[in-house]
Amino acid sequence: MLHGRPQEREPTRLHPQPPIRLYLPPTLHRDSSTMRHARVATIAFEQDGLITRAQALACGMSADAVRHAIGPAGRWQIVLPGLYATFDGPLGRQQHLRAAVLHGGDGSVITGAAACRLTGLRYVPARPGIDVLVPHRRRPGSTSSVHVHRTRRMPDRTVWWTESPETITSHWWSQRDDVPSTVWRGMLPIAPPERAAVDAVRLHGASLGRRDHLAAPQRIMAMRDIRALMCEVVQRRRCNVSDLLTEIDAAPRAGMALARMAIADVVAGCRSAPECELRDIVSSSRVLPEPRWNRPLPGYPSISPDACWPLARLVAEVNSREWHGFGVAPEETERRHALYAGLGWTVFPVSPHRIRSDPGGVRRQLVAAYRAGLER
């Protein structure tokens, strides 16, 4: 979970692919014009060795030359319908992402789980394949590895650098000719973090079906996954709460039931799934009022506990092993608790495991601590 100010993890950078040897059809090698050869090579280079059928034909290749290149005697591979790799060997992660954008066509952007991971988010619901948004007027089909979503509400694209900007190269002939190219080498178009996160939870929820048809353990795990992502995207400052609210209000209703429940916790101030689950425990009590979540301790703006009840001078700290159990974290947690005690506040420490395995016991102890604080 996320507490205090953990070290900010940089967004995931895709490592540059190993050098690719591009294979061009023999008809191009024999052609007296080097320009045709250069145009194919340049577009393939800019697209990590990938090229579409339309681009190849626009470069001057004939349909027979394309068939030869992808045939038994050629060296090209069919990646998706109408999309080829101009090299042999397996595709890397970056090439799969680029293939999804090329399949979606001009104006498409990566969204959902894949886009969230590109921005460095870790708590992303598992989903096979790559989700791509395309303008509603376009109709590319989905495949087993690329899920195409037509929308009338295309987001502003966030251009994601997959390499250092200093390594980006482009050639004068690719800038001058009119061969369509949806991406440039070193860049991938992805949706903004708030749109990517909302799409990820919406598609995850839609894949589960109706909420009332889910078994209790499945519903709990789904809610935990969705809460974790929506808290993380705010905690890591990829977007703010108002951005998420705007996206949720604009999103289709299908698959959004759990997301609308989770956003209420984020609006309240929870910044991790265990904190949201602790809020469920508090809400189930007739004694405990809503605490201040992740807000400065009254009179001490530099201290922000997970939850606090000012009238009872009680704070609750969710101590996960990930953020409080390794390195110097245990000592820092001990100092925080000692600081609260020195200021006259009672600390109620609780682990995510206890919240999930014994919610009734946690509620009883928390109520007792709250009542004791009121009587002081």
Order of alpha helices (4+ residues) and beta strands (2+ residues): alpha-alpha-beta-alpha-alpha-beta-beta-alpha-beta-alpha-beta-beta-beta-alpha-beta-alpha-alpha-alpha-alpha-alpha-beta-beta-beta-alpha-alpha-beta-alpha-alpha
